[in-house]
Amino acid sequence: MAKILDKQELAPNIQRFVLDAPQIAAKAQPGHFLIVRHSEQGERIPLTVADFNREAGTITIVCQGVGKSTKEINRLQPGDDFLDVLGPLGTVYPIKKLGTVVCVAGGLGVAPLYPKAKALAAAGNRIITIIGAQRKELLIMTEEMEAISARVLYATDDGSVGYKGFVTGPLREILATEKVDEVLAIGPVPMMAASVQVAKEFKTPIMVSLNALMIDGTGMCGGCRVTVGGETKFCCVDGPAFNGHQVDFEGLLKRQRFYRSMEEEAEHRCRLEGGE
Ligand code: FES
């Protein structure tokens, strides 16, 4: 059980929760994620550790209400409890002093990006951040990213702030004009695949953090499998961060499309049966 200490709306439908979880906070590292269940009937939802504070014994998670359980989670209030919080899960993100690192986030990808970027900055790297979203009000955690970055660029689909278009536009401009030692891209799979293509043009190393479907989070169910460097890997125990140049994005997108159609069918049935 973990009590909600604080809750803040970051954008329409996106909430940030600070949870009292001293045992998890004591072990949390950049790269880790959790599997949470808010009630007996709730689904198990994988959520990244968006921040942690060992002294206060707290962890921060960010949840976007997209399905029944995540919408229910977003209705919880300070003082309410999460029934289960399992973690920290996943591998620790490798933090090294590389030089200049371009951190690229798409949508909710800022939440998993932030702890890694913060640790990379603390290790002495110069951070250039690119944050993309559909429109201005969906840009989240901009103050936190600005505090640890030498430069922050924005990209919105409608041009309401920054570059009009995808994050790959400013990414290509930066890679064309300055020496970059590594790119870290986190967001929707097509955005990460497109960022890898740009990094390939400039022969720049790139890391990605994959948001594959997860069920047990312990390497047992196979739900999160992905092909990396020709080998089958499990995002939950081998990742979720991988060398972007080695990821089979086409296979990952195919699996996502398959699960999405199953989800839509389940949602449709749920509505027909009187659910939300
Ligand atoms: S979530 Fe089941 S194997 Fe990774």
Residues whose N, C-alpha, C, O or C-beta is under 5 A from the ligand:
A	BS01	FES	L213 M214 I215 D216 G217 T218 G219 M220 C221 G222 G223 C224 F234 C236
